[in-house]
Amino acid sequence: SAPAVRGRLLVGVDGDAQAERLVRHASRVAQRRHLPWSLVHVDNGRFFDELARTRLQNAQQL
């Protein structure tokens, strides 16, 4: 078992194909380390197609 660490885990995602995988991995790491964690997406004005928007929404719902 991993030792407890102080702090928080912050995960940043965009609408790429790895977003859900990254969120799931971050969730497992946070759970093992007993850390609260947050998911962020910063809108930089870049155009998202429908697939990217769906991926981002799915990642945020995990």
Secondary structure as a PSIPRED ss2 file (coil, helix, strand):
# PSIPRED VFORMAT (PSIPRED V4.0)

   1 S C   1.000  0.000  0.000
   2 A C   1.000  0.000  0.000
   3 P C   1.000  0.000  0.000
   4 A C   1.000  0.000  0.000
   5 V C   1.000  0.000  0.000
   6 R C   1.000  0.000  0.000
   7 G C   1.000  0.000  0.000
   8 R C   1.000  0.000  0.000
   9 L E   0.000  0.000  1.000
  10 L E   0.000  0.000  1.000
  11 V E   0.000  0.000  1.000
  12 G E   0.000  0.000  1.000
  13 V C   1.000  0.000  0.000
  14 D C   1.000  0.000  0.000
  15 G C   1.000  0.000  0.000
  16 D C   1.000  0.000  0.000
  17 A C   1.000  0.000  0.000
  18 Q C   1.000  0.000  0.000
  19 A H   0.000  1.000  0.000
  20 E H   0.000  1.000  0.000
  21 R H   0.000  1.000  0.000
  22 L H   0.000  1.000  0.000
  23 V H   0.000  1.000  0.000
  24 R H   0.000  1.000  0.000
  25 H H   0.000  1.000  0.000
  26 A H   0.000  1.000  0.000
  27 S H   0.000  1.000  0.000
  28 R H   0.000  1.000  0.000
  29 V H   0.000  1.000  0.000
  30 A H   0.000  1.000  0.000
  31 Q H   0.000  1.000  0.000
  32 R H   0.000  1.000  0.000
  33 R H   0.000  1.000  0.000
  34 H C   1.000  0.000  0.000
  35 L C   1.000  0.000  0.000
  36 P C   1.000  0.000  0.000
  37 W E   0.000  0.000  1.000
  38 S E   0.000  0.000  1.000
  39 L E   0.000  0.000  1.000
  40 V E   0.000  0.000  1.000
  41 H C   1.000  0.000  0.000
  42 V C   1.000  0.000  0.000
  43 D C   1.000  0.000  0.000
  44 N C   1.000  0.000  0.000
  45 G C   1.000  0.000  0.000
  46 R C   1.000  0.000  0.000
  47 F C   1.000  0.000  0.000
  48 F C   1.000  0.000  0.000
  49 D C   1.000  0.000  0.000
  50 E H   0.000  1.000  0.000
  51 L H   0.000  1.000  0.000
  52 A H   0.000  1.000  0.000
  53 R H   0.000  1.000  0.000
  54 T H   0.000  1.000  0.000
  55 R H   0.000  1.000  0.000
  56 L H   0.000  1.000  0.000
  57 Q H   0.000  1.000  0.000
  58 N H   0.000  1.000  0.000
  59 A H   0.000  1.000  0.000
  60 Q H   0.000  1.000  0.000
  61 Q H   0.000  1.000  0.000
  62 L C   1.000  0.000  0.000
